[in-house]
Amino acid sequence: MLTMRPNCEACDTDLAANDEAMICSFECTFCPACAAERFNHVCPNCGGDLVHRPTRAPALWQRFPPSTERVLKPH
């Protein structure tokens, strides 16, 4: 199950669980602007593709809540 991180780890922009976040296969999480403009849709951590993060149905949020842990790395 995806952790649904709450922020872009490059610019710290808030990303709600239903926002259009971009992730790699390791769940590195970025806002669409950083993914496209800064990283050309390639994860700066692992070199994998950055793709749209799937959404989680709101009915499942209480049972499987999005993460509240913020990740921020110097890119």
N, C-alpha and C positions, 0 to 999 in steps of 0.2 A: 504494500500500500504506500502511496506517495505521502511524504511528510507535509507537503503544501506549505513551504516556507513563506513567511510573511513579508519578506523584503528582497529587493535586488541586492545581491552581495557586492556589486560594484559601486553603486551610487546611493544605496540605502533607501531608495524609494519604496514606500509602502505598497504591497501587493496583496489585495484581498484574495481569498481562496477562489473567487470566481473571476478574477482579473486575468488578462491575457499575459501571463508570465511565460517565460521561455526557460526550458530546462534541458540538461544533457542526461545521459543514462545514469549518472551518479547523483542526479537531482541538484546539481549546482543550479542556482536560480537567478535569473536576470530579468530586468524589465525589457520590453520590446526595443526601446531606444538604445540601451547599452548593447543588447544582443546584436542589433543590426549595425549601428553606427560605430561602436567601439571595437566589436569583436567579429564582425562579418559572419555572424551565426556559427562561430566556432568557439567552443568553451575554452577560456584561457587557462583553466585548471588542468583539463585532461585531453584537450584537443578533439573532443567529440562534437557532434552536431548539436546545435541549440534548436529545439523544436517547441511548438506550443505545448504548454502544460495542459493536460486534460482537466476538465472541471469535475468537481465532486457534487453530486446531487445534494441540494440543501437538506433534504430529508435525512441524509446520513451524517450531517455535520455534528450532531449531538453525540452519536455513537462513535464516530471517527473524526474528531475535531482536527482542524488544521493546526499546524505547529505554531507556537508563539515564540520559539527560539529564533532570534535574529542572527544571521551570518553575514559578516562584513569582512572582505579581504582587500588588501591593497593591490589593485590591478593597474 
